[in-house]
Amino acid sequence: YHIEGKTSMEGSIKGIIGNGLLPSIDIEGKLSEGALRKKNKKYGIDTGEIDFRLICPANQPDSSLLEIKQLNFCGLDSYIYGTGVIKYTPSNPFIDLQLKSDIDFNHIGEALFNDDKIKLSGNVSSYIELVFRLNDLQKGNYERIWANGSFEIEHLQIECIPQEFYLFITKANASIGYKQNQSRFILQREILSASAQID
């Protein structure tokens, strides 16, 4: 494989490690002009970009933060875009994620993998927005979770020949989001609902 790109990182790590102590961390990093191609192949992943920041104050661990300002990969008729924030607290992390993707496994399989080892075909597209605290998810407090999105699979086929792993899905789709409440027995005006179909 041929890999290209520019990386940069700046920030600080200050403090003591040991006896239960960790240093304060404040780092920003970037990947730009990223590209991935298989040798002797003209096409591949033409755009790869990541921009993130990690903050972990030693004296205020509840203020720790991981922010994905930009996630962007494009090429081979496929793309993945995303952003996200994870505010870490030991008892109840807060998570805010957005992700949109459309992946053409036909072109990815042809351009990046050997047919005698891995065969890929089909298409997978998704769009998801999630905002929640981990405790609410674990306890089933779904009225406190914001979710919106969809997921669709068309003729997905994955074969890992050396491992004898085979997966084939003709068609599948799923959606999640808030809808107007039609029940007289539920007080909320809107309720979180999800549906899925698999062939």
Secondary structure, DSSP 8 states (H G I E B T S, - for coil): -EEEEEEEEEEEEES--BTTB--EEEEEEEEEEEEEE-TT-S-SEEEEEEEEEEEE-TT-GGGEEEEEEEEEEEETTEEEEEEEEEEE-SS--EEEEEEEEEEEHHHHHHHHS-TTTEEEEEEEEEEEEEEEEHHHHHHT-GGG-EEEEEEEEEEEEEEETTTTEEEEEEEEEEEEEEEE---TT---SEEEEEEEEE-
